[in-house]
Amino acid sequence: MMKRVIGMTLAVMLALPGMSMAAKVKIGFINTITGAEAPIGENLTNGVALAVEDLKKKGIDVDLVKEDDTGKPEKSLSAFEKLATRDNVAGVVGPYTSACANAVASRADQYKVPLLVPAAAKEEITQKGYKYVFRLNAPADVYSSVLMDAVLTLGKPKTIAYVYANTDFGISTVKTAKEYAKKIGLKEVADEKYQKGAPDFRSTLTKIKALNPDLVFMVSYEVDAITLMRQSKEIGLTPKAFLGAGAGFTTDQFLKQKDVSNLVFSSTQWTEDVNWPGAKDFYKRYKAKYHKEPTYHAACAYEAMIIMAETAAKNGGNRDKTRAGLKSGSWNGIMGQVKFVDYGKFNNQNNHEMLVQQIQNGQYETVYPTKYKTRAPIYPFRWK
């Protein structure tokens, strides 16, 4: 009788996917949960949480081991070493910031632990030939080129000024921006680097105002992005366009600063407007659960966790087989087509197409490329 009951139970479990025995896999997640970049880090945390829920529905039970690096590379390294040795994870998703991701990438091959970077943009992360390091998001060069391509369709800007944080992300992004600007004939009139978290940019912005650039290109995290725009308005800096290279210019908090954020362009890895499978549904579910709009960081983290966990589960949590699975696999989800390839100086890099948004009437609107456009861009800039 007992054998019959067990047999019937197994038959039901096999017939109903939701009741099937879940495949268990242990995945590490390094993120900036506390510290200056925590507001953006929260988006990654939320995205990963939704991914774990969806993986459970697919029959994959993720034992998620979370580590807070506070945005400091040395803490990120310690976290990775713990995950690789004591926790024995199958793979790691993260970290968020470029400085942390670049540091951790240097250890992935040493420990032979697959690392999937969801949102850090510093180019060299996937330029050193690491076998165990993969990146989902587009690197720094695309952040700048897509913005400049967008404004070139609107007018004929001639000059550009750079204002950026003295971080791996800021330095790397502006380096590639300068190369691209020179290529398309934009003249650089200012290069202003600042310490992250500085309280006052007025003297720097006043200097830029006197040079009257057509474009002001900025690379900042959330607090600095808001301060820069607020103080730009105070001194009357009015270029033809403010260009924000992702990060702090793409957050819900920045959006809420309606008196200073209106008409700012920003490059982004993702919007809900694209026709990538599940993008709109992810946006709706995220907003319903967390009561705010997801940034691209949330979408990147979600898809990175889906890809890492599915690949690890398929390969029984074996690290080498998981690495091989990431290298050979392809996916089509909320980030569009994903495949980790070698091109140019990059290896294991997803050649991801970036988008440009502009804040119009308190909403992010996709304005470039044309095939994804929800609103026509407004140019030149004017203060609200």
N, C-alpha and C positions, 0 to 999 in steps of 0.2 A: 504493500500500500504506500509506504514512504517513498519507494523508488518511483512509483507512478506519479505522486504529487510533485516530486522534484523534476521529473520529466516534463510534466505539464507546465510547471513554472518556467523552466528553461525555454520551452516552446513559445510561451507568451512573451518572454523577454526578447527572444529573437524576432518575433513577429512585430513587436512594437518598439521602434527605435528609441523612443523616449525612456523605455524601461530597460534598455540593453545595458550590459555591464560596461561602464565607462573605462576608456583607456586612460591611465594615470601618467602624468608627465610633470617633472619638476622644472620650472623655468624661473630664472632670476630676473629681477627688474630693478635697475638702478635709475634713480630720478632725483631731481631737486625738489624735495618735499617741504623743506624749510629753507630759509635764507632769502636773499634778495630776488632770486628768480622763481621763488615758490608760486607766485600767481600764475605763471605760465606752466610750471611743473604740475600744477593741479589739473590742467587740461590733459596732460599725458596720463596722470593717475586715473582720471575718469575714463579716458579712452580705453585703457587697459582693463579696467573693471568691466566695461561693456563687452570687451572681447572675451574675457573669461566666462561671462554669462552665456555668450553665444557659442563658445566652444563646448560648454557643458551640454547645450542642446544638441550638439553634433556628436556627443558621446565621448568628448575629450575632457577629462577631469584635470585641470591645471592646479598643481601645488605651487602657488605663486610665492616666491621669496622676495620681499621688497626691501630695498636698501636706500637710505637717504644720504646723498653725498653733499648736501647743503650748497651745491654749486662749486665745491672745492675739489680740484683734481686729486690731491693726496687722499681725500676721503673716498673718492670714486675708485681709486686704485685698491685701497684696503677692502672696499666692498666687493670688488670683482674677485680679489684673491680669496676672500671668504666664500663667495658663491662657488668658485671653482674647486676649492679644496674641502672645506668643512661641509658645505651644503650639497656638493656633488650634483649641481644642476646640469641639465642636458644642453642648455643654451642660455644666453643673456640678451635681454632687450634693454637698450639705453646706452649710455646716459643721455641727458638732455643737452647740456651746453657743449659747445665745441671744445673748450679746454678740457673738460672731463672726458668726453668721448675720445679725444686724441690721445690722452694719457692711457685710458683703458685699452684702446686698440693695440698699443705696444705690448700688451700682455696676453692678448687672445691666442696668438700662435704659440707662445711659451707654454700656456696651460692646455692648449688644444681644446678650447671652449668656443663654440660658435657665438659670435657677437653680432647682433643686428641693430644698427644705429637707426633710430626712427626719424630724428629731426635735426641733428647737429650738422652744420654746413661747411665747416672748415675743409678745404679741398684735400689737404694731405692725408686726411683720415683714410681715404681709399686710394692713395697714390703711392703707398710704400710696399706694395706687393704682398700684403698679409693674406694668408689663405683662409683664415677663420673670421675675417672681418667683412661684413656686408653692410650696405647702406641703402635704405629705402628712399629717402628724400633726395631731391636734387641738391648738388653742392653750390657753393657760394657764387660761382661764376654766373649761374643762371638767375640768381636773385637780382643781379644788377642788369644783365643784358635784356631780360624780359621787360623790365621797367622802362629802359631807354627805348627799346623797340616800340613800346606802347605810345610813348609821348612823341616819337618821331612821326607817327601817323597823324598827329594832331596839329603840328606846327613845325617850325624850323628853329628850335632852340640852338643857341651858339655857345653858351657858357654854362659851367657847372661848378658848384661848390660842394665840398664833402665835410660832413660833421658826423663823427662816429666815436663809439666807445673804444677804449684801449683794451679790447678783448680779442681772443682768437677769432671769434665770429666777425667783429668789426674790422679788424686788420685784414683778414682774408677776403672779406666781401669788397672792401674798398680797393684793395689791390687789383682784383679782377674788374671792378667797375672802371678804374682808371685805364686799364688796358683796352676795355671795350669802348670807352668814351673816345679815346685817342683814335681808335680804328674807325669810328663813325664821324669823326671831325668835331667833337665837342672840346672846347678849350677849358682847361681847369683854371679857376681863379682863386680857389681857397682849399686848403687841406687842414682841417681843424680836428685834432684828436683830443679826447677828454677822458678823465678818470670816471669810470662807472660810478653812478650815485652822486655825482657832483650836484650841489644844490642850486647853482647859479650859472647860467650860460649867457647872460646878457652881454658881456663884453665881447665874447666870441661872435654872437649873433649880430651885434652892432657892426663889428668889423666886416662881416659878410654882407650886411645890408649896404654898406658903403661901396662894395664891389658890384652890386646890382646883378647877380647871376640870374640866368633864365631858369636854372634848375638847382634845387637844394636837395642833395642826396644824403639820407640819414640812416645810420645803423645803430639802433638802441634797443635796450630791453624796456619793459613797460613803464616804469616810473620815469626814466629819463625821456622816453618818447613824449609823454604827457607834458613834462616840464619844458622840453624844447619847444613844443608847439605853443604852449601858453606864453612863454617868454618871447617867442617870435611875434606873436600877436601884439604883445605889450610894446615892443619897439618898432612895430610896423614893417617887419620883413615880409615882402610880398613878391616872391618869384612867380614865374609862370606856372611852376608846379613844385610841390613838395613830394619827394619820392622816398617812401619808407621801405627799407629792405626787410620785410617780414617782421618776425619777433614781436617787439612791443607795439608795432603799428597794426597788428592784426587781432588784438584782444578785445574782449567784451568791455573791459574797463576803459580802454582807449576810445572805443566807439561811444561810450557814454559821455565823453567830454565834448558835447555837441558844439559848443561855442568855438572850439579850436581844432576839432578833428575833421570837420566837414571839408570835402573835396581833396583830402590827402589820398594819394595813390600808395598802394602797398603791394609788394609781390607776395604770393602765397602758394603753398603746395597743394591746396585743396579748397573747394567751396562746395556747398550743397547743390549748386546750380548745374554742375557738370552731369553728363549722362553716364558716369561710371556706376557700375552695378551696386546698388545699395546705398549710394551717397545721400540721397534725399531721406531715406528711411533712417539712416544713422543720425542725420541732423535732427529729425523729429523726435527720435527716442532719447537722444542726448539732452535736447532742450526740455523735454517732458520730465526727465529724471533729475537734471541738475539746475533747471530753471535759468539757464543762460545758453547762448549760442556757443557751439564748439569752435575752437580755433583749428587751424590746420595741424597743430601739435597733437590735438586729441585724435584726429583722423589718422595721422601717421602712426601714433602709438597703438591705436586699435589694430590697424592692418599689420603692423610689425609683430604684434603679439599673436594674431591669427596665423600668420605665416610661420613664425618660429614654433609655436605649439603644435600646429598640424604636422609640420615637417618632423619635429622631434617624436611625436606620438607614432607617426607612420614608421619611424625607424627605431622604435623601442627605447627611446631615450639615449641611444648610442651617439656619442658626440661626433665621431668621425663620419658616421653615416648621415647624421643630421647636417653636417657641413656639406657633404656631397649632395644631399637633397636640396639644400639652399642653392648650391651652384648650378644644379641641372634643372631646377623646377621653374615653373611660371604660374602666375596667378592673375586673376582678373576680379577685383573687388572695388571697394570704395575709393581706392587710390588709382583706379584704372589698371592698365596692364603693368605688371611687375615682373621683371626678370633681371637677375644680377649678372651683368656682363662686363667685359673688359673693352674699353674704348679710350682712345687718346692716352692720357696718363693715368686713367682710372682703372681699377680692377674691382670686381664684385660690387659694382655700382649700378643701381637702377637708374636708367636714363629717363628720368621723370620729366614730364612737361609741366612747367609752372604757369601760373595764372596771375593776372593783375586785377586787383579790386580798387574801387574808389568809394569812399564814404559819401553817400548822397542822402540828405534828409534823414540822418540817423540810422542808415542801413548800409551794410557792405553790399556793393553791387559789382558783379563781374563785368569788366569792360574790355578785357583782352585775354586771349586771342578772340577774334571775331566769332568763331564757331561756338564759343561758350558765352558770348556776351548777353547780359540781361538788361543792360542800360547803356546808352551812349555815354561816353566819358565827357565830363565838363572841363573845359580848358579855355582860357587860362584860369589860374587860381584867383579867388577873391575871398576875403574874410567875410564871414557870416555877420 
